[in-house]
Amino acid sequence: MPRSEKPIDMTRGPVAKFAAELRELRRAVGTPTYRQMAQQANYSITVLSQAASGATMPPWPVVMAFVGACGGDRVEWDQRWHAMRRDQAIHDAVATHSPPGEPVSSGTFQAVRDAQDRQINDSPQQAAPASLKVFVLDDHELLRYAVRMLLESEPDIEVIGEAATAAEAIARIPALKPDVAILDIRLPDGDGISVCREVRSFMEPPPACLMLTSYSDDDALFGAIMAGAAGYMLKQVSSESLLKAVRTVAAGGSLLDSTLTTSVIDRLRDQGELADPRYAQLSPQERRVLDCIADGLTNRQIGERLYLSKNTVKNYVSSVLRKLGVERRTAAAVYGASRRKDTA
């Protein structure tokens, strides 16, 4: 991991030093106003100014937007940001063992960092675990910011882009290729269901689309399922539930808010989407796989429950979808849930 050339100021910490470097970058290009930078970076004035305040660790996308608005080298600043995160983690660890009220000793900090370097150099090199790449679509800037902060607090999740309109999302999602797209349903120029249908129709592989809305609308839920959404949740969900949902749909699972599914199941049945003759075509093992899909399990979890290999589970899932005549895993999950309701 590259280091900054200048020594770390232990009186304030690596985050504060990094923020000072961002302010120096801004001054080097003539100190553009934050309004000008916000217009160019498509971020709010508040978010950009907070990145350079040193009060909290700035998220990677915000830093890249700040650097881009100032004409900085993104590769260089990407390295600086990762080095800063590492140094701040060391700083915090050293601080927990320092006497209360005393600043972190620069000598102690350096000794810990050097020891960590030796450990890294002496250990077999392993590839870093891949992060889940997430895109956020919502017309409310404050909510986008809150979701981004929540997701990026997790070491295995990275927010690679965001949008406030359907048009922006349709243009950006294919270029960024996220693993998961969190989509608001009601937008100024359209709806997230259309975005889901659009990006899933021409992207390969398509992102898992997680609908996040304020409205418990049966029509919207029905439309989301038919568009291929992997999950549908209300914005009142807890932070823990949202994080779990992102990881679930990224792993191939499906997730629906349990309070919304009953009427949609009835609607699918009324329209003939869940006709029983198709269920009769399923083998006993395929029916067990369908039950797992209805539980929202991923292929890996299905394999663990049924003692099947990953490839075998994948083949069973494909066969279940084909025999039921549905294209999306989520539609199969609703079908499986309706079977339970009928036989209960």
Summary of the structure (lengths in Angstrom):
residues: 344
radius of gyration: 24.0
end to end distance: 57.3
largest distance: 74.1
contacts: 1061
relative contact order: 0.07
helix: 58%
strand: 10%
